[in-house]
Amino acid sequence: MLGAAGYATYWFLGPGTGTQAGSAPAGNTQATGTPVAVPPSEPAATPAVPEPARTVNLSVSSVPSGARVYLDNRDLGLTPLRSFPVDAREDAQLRVEYTGRQPLKQSVSLTRGRNLRARLLPSGQGVSVLTDLAAPKPKPVAKPKPPL
């Protein structure tokens, strides 16, 4: 039986009433015992469950293709690497290697899916470059024509 403010009301009956403690006599709306209001029990605190790691897709291509891709020293395979699921994180170390080419090693943000291309230059001919293919391309600025 619920009382005011959502409290449960229990009837504690004396001996010889023919009922168990905590219940009212059958068919009788008036109990002979004393009502006691008991506050509702609070739900048991549930242990904090960490949210599952969010994954994003990483795609890596290279020039030339067939380069080995590592993410935080984990071998992901050869390029082209398409939609490889990885844990989302702010900072990850990407490494792309190809025999006879300058290796690329760069920190990348994986807070969203990425589509990257590594241009691996021949050894001794410069620095390899990483390009985000999903990044917006800058619009060319129109040069004003000189007056005639």
HUJONOR-V410154 format. One record per residue. N is the residue number from 0. RES is the residue in one small letter. PSI is psi in whole degrees, 0 to 359 (none if undefined). OMEGA is omega in degrees with one decimal (999 if undefined). Layout:
BEGIN
n:res:psi:omega
N:RES:PSI:OMEGA
N:RES:PSI:OMEGA
END
This chain:
BEGIN
n:res:psi:omega
0:m:136:179.0
1:l:135:177.0
2:g:198:-179.7
3:a:148:176.3
4:a:24:174.0
5:g:10:178.8
6:y:142:176.6
7:a:138:178.7
8:t:125:178.2
9:y:143:177.8
10:w:119:176.6
11:f:114:-173.9
12:l:149:180.0
13:g:170:-179.9
14:p:147:175.6
15:g:9:179.9
16:t:348:177.1
17:g:10:178.1
18:t:163:179.2
19:q:156:176.3
20:a:138:177.7
21:g:0:178.4
22:s:152:178.2
23:a:154:178.6
24:p:140:-177.9
25:a:134:177.0
26:g:359:-178.7
27:n:121:-179.5
28:t:346:179.5
29:q:117:178.9
30:a:154:-179.3
31:t:352:-178.6
32:g:194:-178.9
33:t:125:179.1
34:p:141:177.8
35:v:124:178.9
36:a:131:179.7
37:v:126:179.9
38:p:148:179.4
39:p:145:-179.6
40:s:144:177.6
41:e:143:179.0
42:p:145:-179.9
43:a:138:179.4
44:a:126:178.6
45:t:140:180.0
46:p:144:179.6
47:a:125:179.4
48:v:121:-179.8
49:p:143:177.9
50:e:145:178.0
51:p:149:-179.4
52:a:134:178.4
53:r:140:179.2
54:t:151:174.6
55:v:162:179.9
56:n:134:178.8
57:l:125:174.5
58:s:133:179.0
59:v:127:172.5
60:s:166:-179.9
61:s:158:172.6
62:v:109:0.4
63:p:159:178.3
64:s:164:-179.3
65:g:11:178.5
66:a:151:179.0
67:r:132:-177.8
68:v:131:176.6
69:y:139:174.1
70:l:116:-175.4
71:d:45:178.7
72:n:13:175.5
73:r:125:-179.5
74:d:116:-179.8
75:l:344:179.5
76:g:195:-177.3
77:l:151:175.8
78:t:148:2.7
79:p:135:179.3
80:l:118:-173.2
81:r:125:173.7
82:s:52:178.1
83:f:122:-178.8
84:p:128:177.8
85:v:157:176.4
86:d:134:178.1
87:a:139:176.9
88:r:161:-176.4
89:e:323:-172.4
90:d:120:177.2
91:a:149:-179.2
92:q:114:179.3
93:l:135:176.9
94:r:131:179.3
95:v:126:-174.9
96:e:145:176.0
97:y:132:-177.6
98:t:131:179.4
99:g:1:-179.9
100:r:155:177.4
101:q:121:-179.2
102:p:153:176.9
103:l:130:177.3
104:k:118:-174.8
105:q:146:174.2
106:s:134:-179.9
107:v:150:175.1
108:s:131:178.4
109:l:44:176.6
110:t:348:176.2
111:r:168:177.2
112:g:146:-178.0
113:r:146:175.3
114:n:102:-171.3
115:l:150:174.8
116:r:128:178.0
117:a:123:175.2
118:r:106:-175.0
119:l:113:-179.2
120:l:153:176.2
121:p:146:-179.7
122:s:136:178.3
123:g:4:-178.9
124:q:25:176.7
125:g:191:-176.0
126:v:135:176.8
127:s:152:-173.1
128:v:139:176.4
129:l:130:-179.4
130:t:136:174.6
131:d:109:-176.3
132:l:343:-179.9
133:a:351:-179.3
134:a:143:178.9
135:p:137:-179.7
136:k:138:179.1
137:p:140:179.5
138:k:138:178.8
139:p:141:179.8
140:v:126:179.4
141:a:128:178.1
142:k:136:178.5
143:p:143:178.9
144:k:139:179.0
145:p:147:-179.4
146:p:148:-179.8
147:l:none:999
END
